[in-house]
């Protein structure tokens, strides 16, 4: 995954996640759209996972994704959040976390 971000001209700060989702903090290449970057990352990682027979079934990503911009003042907070995913999800499931995010930021999903 790191390789795909770099090949797309994006500087990676951190990648971490859980078995059912991944968080990536990276600097967006201003020459590319977020859709282009995610397409490259998903396509490249799927190809690598399937080409190396890493799982018994064919791997594919879910259809959608979420992307958020982060102000410079919040980079360290987001970095620590991503770094501590395992501990964080001992407290909240992904669904609970998502529901809280939607309520807090009044996101229409």
Backbone as CSV, one residue per row, in Angstrom:
resi,resn,N_x,N_y,N_z,CA_x,CA_y,CA_z,C_x,C_y,C_z
1,UNK,0.827,-1.180,0.000,0.000,0.000,0.000,0.880,1.255,0.000
2,UNK,1.904,1.232,0.810,2.837,2.361,0.872,3.379,2.681,-0.522
3,UNK,3.767,1.641,-1.238,4.340,1.795,-2.583,3.378,2.527,-3.521
4,UNK,2.110,2.187,-3.458,1.125,2.813,-4.340,0.966,4.301,-4.044
5,UNK,0.988,4.666,-2.775,0.919,6.090,-2.430,2.143,6.832,-2.973
6,UNK,3.318,6.259,-2.753,4.553,6.900,-3.204,4.567,7.030,-4.729
7,UNK,4.163,5.969,-5.423,4.124,6.021,-6.893,3.129,7.058,-7.398
8,UNK,2.152,7.395,-6.588,1.169,8.424,-6.946,1.630,9.821,-6.535
9,UNK,2.822,9.912,-5.960,3.374,11.201,-5.567,2.881,11.701,-4.227
10,UNK,2.431,10.803,-3.377,1.913,11.179,-2.058,2.904,10.773,-0.968
11,UNK,3.178,11.669,-0.053,4.020,11.373,1.095,3.168,10.709,2.165
12,UNK,3.578,9.530,2.614,2.820,8.786,3.616,3.325,9.141,5.006
13,UNK,2.401,9.470,5.893,2.744,9.720,7.291,2.586,8.446,8.122
14,UNK,1.465,7.710,7.914,1.228,6.471,8.650,0.101,5.690,7.965
15,UNK,0.215,4.366,8.019,-0.842,3.454,7.571,-1.018,2.427,8.681
16,UNK,-2.243,2.220,9.103,-2.534,1.231,10.142,-4.022,0.923,10.085
17,UNK,-4.414,-0.160,10.697,-5.828,-0.473,10.684,-6.145,-1.735,11.442
18,UNK,-7.282,-2.263,11.125,-7.818,-3.469,11.736,-8.151,-4.443,10.610
19,UNK,-8.560,-5.662,10.932,-8.869,-6.625,9.866,-9.953,-6.162,8.890
20,UNK,-10.855,-5.282,9.336,-11.948,-4.878,8.456,-11.836,-3.461,7.891
21,UNK,-10.770,-2.738,8.199,-10.594,-1.394,7.637,-9.155,-0.905,7.830
22,UNK,-8.811,0.089,7.038,-7.464,0.663,7.068,-7.576,2.179,7.138
23,UNK,-6.688,2.798,7.907,-6.571,4.260,7.957,-5.216,4.633,7.369
24,UNK,-5.200,5.661,6.541,-3.961,6.144,5.931,-3.914,7.659,6.076
25,UNK,-2.808,8.152,6.581,-2.587,9.594,6.661,-1.477,9.916,5.676
26,UNK,-1.815,10.717,4.677,-0.838,11.028,3.634,-1.071,12.437,3.105
27,UNK,-0.057,12.981,2.478,-0.154,14.296,1.851,-0.580,14.083,0.406
28,UNK,-1.682,14.663,0.011,-2.232,14.485,-1.325,-1.372,15.194,-2.367
29,UNK,-1.029,14.477,-3.409,-0.339,15.059,-4.551,-1.306,16.055,-5.202
30,UNK,-0.946,17.334,-5.308,-1.876,18.328,-5.852,-2.195,18.119,-7.335
31,UNK,-1.429,17.255,-7.995,-1.670,16.958,-9.407,-2.722,15.861,-9.607
32,UNK,-3.157,15.233,-8.497,-4.065,14.081,-8.585,-5.304,14.325,-7.732
33,UNK,-6.378,13.654,-8.112,-7.592,13.701,-7.290,-7.528,12.587,-6.259
34,UNK,-8.302,12.731,-5.200,-8.353,11.678,-4.185,-8.871,10.388,-4.817
35,UNK,-9.817,10.485,-5.745,-10.352,9.291,-6.420,-9.248,8.565,-7.186
36,UNK,-8.376,9.308,-7.864,-7.262,8.684,-8.589,-6.318,7.957,-7.639
37,UNK,-6.017,8.581,-6.514,-5.104,7.979,-5.538,-5.709,6.696,-4.970
38,UNK,-6.952,6.742,-4.548,-7.589,5.568,-3.953,-7.703,4.447,-4.981
39,UNK,-8.014,4.781,-6.214,-8.075,3.768,-7.282,-6.724,3.077,-7.437
40,UNK,-5.643,3.847,-7.442,-4.291,3.297,-7.560,-3.951,2.403,-6.366
41,UNK,-4.261,2.875,-5.174,-3.945,2.123,-3.955,-4.743,0.821,-3.904
42,UNK,-6.038,0.906,-4.127,-6.864,-0.299,-4.084,-6.474,-1.291,-5.182
43,UNK,-6.293,-0.783,-6.386,-5.938,-1.663,-7.498,-4.593,-2.329,-7.303
44,UNK,-3.604,-1.553,-6.911,-2.253,-2.095,-6.715,-2.171,-3.103,-5.587
45,UNK,-2.839,-2.810,-4.483,-2.784,-3.742,-3.355,-3.579,-5.008,-3.637
46,UNK,-4.721,-4.886,-4.295,-5.496,-6.086,-4.671,-4.678,-6.986,-5.584
47,UNK,-4.042,-6.377,-6.569,-3.217,-7.141,-7.503,-2.078,-7.855,-6.771
48,UNK,-1.436,-7.166,-5.844,-0.318,-7.754,-5.101,-0.786,-8.884,-4.189
49,UNK,-1.867,-8.672,-3.457,-2.400,-9.696,-2.547,-2.809,-10.940,-3.330
50,UNK,-3.541,-10.745,-4.423,-3.995,-11.885,-5.222,-2.840,-12.562,-5.961
51,UNK,-1.872,-11.793,-6.429,-0.723,-12.352,-7.138,0.203,-13.148,-6.245
52,UNK,0.171,-12.866,-4.951,1.022,-13.572,-3.993,0.247,-14.604,-3.170
53,UNK,-0.992,-14.881,-3.581,-1.825,-15.881,-2.907,-1.801,-15.723,-1.384
54,UNK,-2.034,-14.504,-0.926,-1.969,-14.225,0.504,-3.202,-14.698,1.262
55,UNK,-4.311,-14.865,0.559,-5.529,-15.392,1.178,-6.126,-16.447,0.254
56,UNK,-6.958,-17.304,0.816,-7.492,-18.420,0.031,-8.500,-17.967,-1.028
57,UNK,-9.302,-16.943,-0.729,-10.262,-16.409,-1.698,-9.637,-15.250,-2.459
58,UNK,-10.323,-14.806,-3.501,-9.862,-13.627,-4.220,-10.126,-12.396,-3.356
59,UNK,-9.110,-11.557,-3.191,-9.247,-10.346,-2.385,-9.803,-9.216,-3.233
60,UNK,-10.706,-8.447,-2.650,-11.152,-7.196,-3.262,-11.575,-6.238,-2.157
61,UNK,-11.386,-4.971,-2.416,-11.789,-3.931,-1.477,-13.283,-3.690,-1.584
62,UNK,-13.866,-3.102,-0.555,-15.261,-2.662,-0.654,-15.339,-1.554,-1.700
63,UNK,-16.538,-1.262,-2.153,-16.723,-0.283,-3.218,-16.346,1.137,-2.790
64,UNK,-16.755,1.543,-1.618,-16.559,2.931,-1.221,-15.330,3.182,-0.382
65,UNK,-15.180,4.426,0.020,-14.113,4.846,0.926,-14.523,6.190,1.519
66,UNK,-13.840,6.581,2.554,-14.052,7.910,3.133,-12.713,8.637,3.124
67,UNK,-12.749,9.904,2.814,-11.532,10.717,2.802,-11.830,12.045,3.493
68,UNK,-10.905,12.474,4.334,-11.077,13.712,5.091,-9.798,14.520,5.020
69,UNK,-9.944,15.821,4.899,-8.773,16.679,4.982,-8.495,16.957,6.459
70,UNK,-7.231,17.174,6.765,-6.805,17.390,8.139,-5.967,18.660,8.184
71,UNK,-6.295,19.560,9.099,-5.499,20.777,9.215,-4.133,20.447,9.819
72,UNK,-3.180,21.254,9.501,-1.806,21.060,9.995,-1.771,20.949,11.518
73,UNK,-2.618,21.709,12.190,-2.631,21.708,13.658,-3.138,20.385,14.245
74,UNK,-3.807,19.570,13.430,-4.377,18.317,13.917,-3.616,17.076,13.451
75,UNK,-2.533,17.254,12.703,-1.798,16.111,12.150,-1.316,15.144,13.229
76,UNK,-0.752,15.647,14.301,-0.234,14.759,15.346,-1.364,13.979,16.018
77,UNK,-2.479,14.629,16.261,-3.628,13.964,16.871,-4.141,12.831,15.964
78,UNK,-4.252,13.094,14.680,-4.709,12.072,13.728,-3.672,10.957,13.617
79,UNK,-2.399,11.325,13.587,-1.326,10.332,13.535,-1.433,9.375,14.730
80,UNK,-1.603,9.914,15.931,-1.704,9.082,17.132,-2.964,8.216,17.116
81,UNK,-4.045,8.768,16.607,-5.285,8.003,16.484,-5.059,6.782,15.581
82,UNK,-4.434,6.984,14.444,-4.173,5.881,13.511,-3.181,4.898,14.114
83,UNK,-2.166,5.397,14.753,-1.148,4.539,15.369,-1.758,3.610,16.416
84,UNK,-2.742,4.087,17.144,-3.317,3.335,18.259,-4.639,2.654,17.919
85,UNK,-4.791,2.187,16.704,-6.041,1.561,16.282,-6.432,0.353,17.123
86,UNK,-5.493,-0.511,17.418,-5.824,-1.729,18.162,-6.417,-1.380,19.533
87,UNK,-5.762,-0.495,20.259,-6.256,-0.093,21.578,-7.590,0.642,21.454
88,UNK,-7.703,1.479,20.447,-8.934,2.244,20.240,-10.120,1.310,20.014
89,UNK,-9.926,0.267,19.210,-11.039,-0.615,18.879,-11.331,-1.657,19.954
90,UNK,-10.537,-1.680,20.998,-10.922,-2.474,22.160,-12.082,-1.801,22.886
91,UNK,-12.193,-0.476,22.688,-13.238,0.310,23.341,-14.482,0.442,22.471
92,UNK,-14.305,0.646,21.169,-15.420,0.876,20.253,-15.273,0.010,19.007
93,UNK,-16.378,-0.520,18.524,-16.341,-1.205,17.238,-16.270,-0.145,16.139
94,UNK,-15.955,-0.561,14.931,-15.917,0.366,13.806,-17.287,1.013,13.615
95,UNK,-18.348,0.229,13.735,-19.698,0.755,13.551,-20.039,1.802,14.616
96,UNK,-19.681,1.537,15.872,-19.928,2.502,16.940,-19.143,3.787,16.696
97,UNK,-17.891,3.630,16.298,-17.051,4.789,16.016,-17.641,5.611,14.879
98,UNK,-18.076,4.949,13.836,-18.653,5.640,12.680,-19.922,6.395,13.082
99,UNK,-20.806,5.731,13.840,-22.035,6.379,14.287,-21.747,7.623,15.119
100,UNK,-20.746,7.551,15.998,-20.373,8.716,16.806,-19.821,9.841,15.940
101,UNK,-19.023,9.483,14.941,-18.460,10.480,14.026,-19.583,11.198,13.278
102,UNK,-20.544,10.439,12.765,-21.663,11.013,12.024,-22.451,11.972,12.909
103,UNK,-22.719,11.579,14.144,-23.458,12.446,15.069,-22.660,13.696,15.412
104,UNK,-21.378,13.522,15.705,-20.541,14.639,16.124,-20.384,15.680,15.028
105,UNK,-20.159,15.234,13.798,-19.894,16.163,12.696,-21.087,16.369,11.766
106,UNK,-22.230,15.796,12.134,-23.460,15.935,11.357,-23.238,15.616,9.883
107,UNK,-22.590,14.483,9.653,-22.295,14.016,8.300,-23.511,13.289,7.768
108,UNK,-23.866,13.554,6.515,-24.946,12.814,5.866,-24.361,11.611,5.167
109,UNK,-24.719,10.402,5.592,-24.121,9.202,5.035,-24.963,8.461,4.096
